[in-house]
Amino acid sequence: MKFSKFTAERDNQRAEILFMRIAVGGLVLALLANAGASLSVAGSERTILVPPEVHKTFWVSGQKVSAEYLQEMAYWYSGLALNVTPHVFEYQKNLFLKYAAPSEYGRLQAEYGARTEFIRRNNAATQFSPQSVIPDEAAMKVALTGVLLTWVGDKKASEKQTTYVVGFQYLNGRLHVSEFKETSDQDPFGAGNGTGAAPR
């Protein structure tokens, strides 16, 4: 009687030990599969960001940024730089420079300083109406072509068709402006000689 009871308890313990070994083995296999899946997608994740206004869907992945995101942000930055009056210029300048690439901050600040002086001295205002927006995803640049209106006081001083290029750097999960200059229809990305007048 005691022997059969002992045998039954021993068999139960062996069954429990076997079950625990199988369960632990299953958990180990699941962890290995999960680790393998994580390694296979490492670096390919996409972070969805939201600009001030959303007109198109876009993505960022690693060090790459979609053309749609470049277009949205170039449109926004060109508005900060070119749709200005003497009353809002200082605020928009500071907001623009907040997103300047660290390596280009000094140059962009100097170019903005020249525009600040022009706006203040002439009590001027400008408005840029883009008609085409062309992205270069590989170079992380966007060319915007449109009409730039300039008022001095309450009189329209000029109206001209012009092109601006906005260059970007994607650093630490953030898109920074690295370039903003006037170019031309013939060389919208400013690749010809690398020079371009600061926007006026």
C-alpha positions as CSV (number, residue, x, y, z in Angstrom):
1,M,0.0,0.0,0.0
2,K,2.7,2.4,1.0
3,F,4.9,1.3,-1.9
4,S,2.1,1.9,-4.5
5,K,1.4,5.3,-2.9
6,F,5.1,6.2,-3.1
7,T,5.3,5.0,-6.7
8,A,2.2,7.1,-7.7
9,E,3.7,10.2,-6.1
10,R,7.1,9.6,-7.8
11,D,5.3,9.2,-11.2
12,N,3.4,12.5,-10.5
13,Q,6.6,14.3,-9.6
14,R,8.3,13.0,-12.8
15,A,5.3,14.1,-14.9
16,E,5.4,17.6,-13.3
17,I,9.2,17.8,-13.9
18,L,8.8,16.8,-17.5
19,F,6.0,19.3,-18.0
20,M,8.1,22.1,-16.4
21,R,11.1,21.1,-18.7
22,I,8.8,21.3,-21.8
23,A,7.4,24.6,-20.7
24,V,10.8,26.1,-20.0
25,G,12.0,24.7,-23.4
26,G,9.1,26.4,-25.1
27,L,9.7,29.7,-23.4
28,V,13.4,29.6,-24.5
29,L,12.4,28.9,-28.1
30,A,9.9,31.8,-28.0
31,L,12.5,34.1,-26.6
32,L,15.0,33.1,-29.3
33,A,12.4,33.6,-32.0
34,N,11.5,37.0,-30.6
35,A,15.2,38.0,-30.5
36,G,15.7,36.8,-34.1
37,A,12.7,38.8,-35.2
38,S,13.9,41.9,-33.4
39,L,17.4,41.6,-35.0
40,S,15.9,41.2,-38.5
41,V,14.0,44.5,-38.3
42,A,16.6,46.5,-36.4
43,G,17.3,49.7,-38.3
44,S,14.3,49.4,-40.6
45,E,11.7,50.9,-38.2
46,R,9.9,54.0,-39.4
47,T,8.9,56.9,-37.1
48,I,5.8,58.8,-38.2
49,L,6.2,62.5,-37.5
50,V,3.6,65.2,-37.7
51,P,4.4,68.7,-39.1
52,P,2.4,71.9,-38.2
53,E,-0.2,70.9,-41.0
54,V,-0.5,67.5,-42.6
55,H,-1.2,67.5,-46.3
56,K,0.4,64.1,-47.2
57,T,1.5,61.0,-45.3
58,F,5.2,60.6,-44.9
59,W,7.9,58.6,-43.1
60,V,11.4,58.7,-41.7
61,S,13.6,55.6,-41.4
62,G,17.2,55.5,-40.1
63,Q,18.9,58.4,-41.8
64,K,16.4,58.6,-44.6
65,V,13.4,60.9,-45.0
66,S,10.5,60.6,-47.4
67,A,10.2,63.1,-50.2
68,E,6.7,64.0,-48.9
69,Y,8.1,65.0,-45.5
70,L,10.8,67.1,-47.2
71,Q,8.2,68.9,-49.3
72,E,5.9,69.6,-46.2
73,M,8.8,71.0,-44.2
74,A,10.3,73.0,-47.0
75,Y,7.0,74.6,-47.6
76,W,6.7,75.5,-43.9
77,Y,10.3,76.9,-43.7
78,S,9.9,79.0,-46.8
79,G,6.8,80.5,-45.3
80,L,8.7,81.4,-42.1
81,A,11.5,83.0,-44.2
82,L,9.5,84.7,-46.9
83,N,6.0,85.5,-45.7
84,V,7.1,88.3,-43.3
85,T,6.3,91.8,-42.1
86,P,8.4,94.1,-39.8
87,H,6.1,93.1,-36.9
88,V,6.5,89.3,-37.2
89,F,9.9,89.0,-38.7
90,E,11.9,88.7,-35.5
91,Y,9.7,85.9,-34.2
92,Q,9.8,84.0,-37.4
93,K,13.5,84.4,-37.7
94,N,14.0,82.9,-34.2
95,L,11.7,80.0,-35.0
96,F,13.5,79.3,-38.3
97,L,16.9,79.4,-36.6
98,K,15.7,77.1,-33.9
99,Y,15.7,74.3,-36.5
100,A,19.0,75.3,-38.2
101,A,21.6,72.6,-38.5
102,P,24.2,73.2,-35.8
103,S,27.1,73.2,-38.4
104,E,25.2,75.9,-40.5
105,Y,23.7,78.0,-37.7
106,G,26.2,80.9,-38.0
107,R,25.9,81.2,-41.7
108,L,22.1,81.0,-41.7
109,Q,22.0,83.6,-38.9
110,A,24.2,86.0,-40.8
111,E,22.0,85.6,-43.9
112,Y,18.9,86.3,-41.9
113,G,20.6,89.3,-40.3
114,A,20.9,90.8,-43.8
115,R,17.2,90.2,-44.4
116,T,16.3,91.7,-41.0
117,E,18.2,94.9,-41.8
118,F,16.5,95.2,-45.3
119,I,13.0,94.6,-43.8
120,R,13.5,97.1,-40.9
121,R,15.2,99.8,-43.0
122,N,12.6,99.8,-45.7
123,N,9.5,98.9,-43.6
124,A,9.1,96.1,-46.1
125,A,7.0,93.0,-46.3
126,T,7.3,90.0,-48.5
127,Q,5.0,87.2,-49.6
128,F,6.0,84.0,-51.4
129,S,3.4,82.0,-53.3
130,P,4.9,78.6,-54.4
131,Q,3.7,77.2,-57.7
132,S,5.8,74.1,-57.8
133,V,7.7,72.1,-55.1
134,I,10.3,69.7,-56.4
135,P,12.1,67.3,-53.9
136,D,15.4,65.6,-54.3
137,E,15.1,62.8,-51.7
138,A,18.7,61.6,-52.1
139,A,20.3,65.0,-51.6
140,M,17.6,66.0,-49.0
141,K,16.8,69.3,-50.9
142,V,13.6,70.8,-52.1
143,A,13.3,73.5,-54.8
144,L,10.3,75.8,-54.6
145,T,9.4,78.0,-57.6
146,G,6.8,80.7,-57.3
147,V,6.1,84.4,-57.2
148,L,7.7,86.7,-54.6
149,L,5.9,89.9,-53.9
150,T,7.6,92.8,-52.0
151,W,5.9,95.8,-50.5
152,V,7.7,98.9,-49.2
153,G,5.3,100.7,-46.8
154,D,1.9,100.3,-48.4
155,K,3.1,100.2,-52.1
156,K,4.0,97.1,-54.0
157,A,7.7,97.4,-54.9
158,S,8.2,94.3,-57.0
159,E,6.7,91.0,-58.2
160,K,9.1,88.4,-59.6
161,Q,9.2,84.7,-60.5
162,T,11.9,83.1,-58.4
163,T,13.2,79.8,-57.1
164,Y,14.5,78.9,-53.6
165,V,16.2,75.8,-52.5
166,V,15.9,74.4,-48.9
167,G,18.5,71.9,-47.8
168,F,18.1,69.6,-44.9
169,Q,20.1,67.4,-42.5
170,Y,18.4,64.6,-40.5
171,L,20.2,64.5,-37.1
172,N,19.1,62.7,-33.9
173,G,15.5,62.1,-35.1
174,R,15.0,65.8,-36.1
175,L,15.0,67.5,-39.5
176,H,17.3,70.5,-39.5
177,V,17.6,73.3,-42.2
178,S,21.1,73.3,-43.6
179,E,20.6,75.6,-46.6
180,F,18.2,78.3,-47.7
181,K,19.0,80.4,-50.8
182,E,17.7,81.8,-54.0
183,T,18.6,79.9,-57.1
184,S,17.2,79.9,-60.7
185,D,14.8,78.0,-63.0
186,Q,17.9,76.7,-64.9
187,D,19.6,75.4,-61.7
188,P,16.8,75.0,-59.1
189,F,18.9,73.0,-56.6
190,G,21.9,75.4,-56.8
191,A,24.2,72.7,-57.9
192,G,25.9,74.6,-60.8
193,N,28.4,76.8,-58.9
194,G,27.3,76.2,-55.3
195,T,26.5,79.9,-54.9
196,G,23.3,81.7,-54.5
197,A,22.2,85.1,-53.3
198,A,20.7,85.3,-49.9
199,P,17.0,85.7,-50.3
200,R,15.9,89.4,-50.6
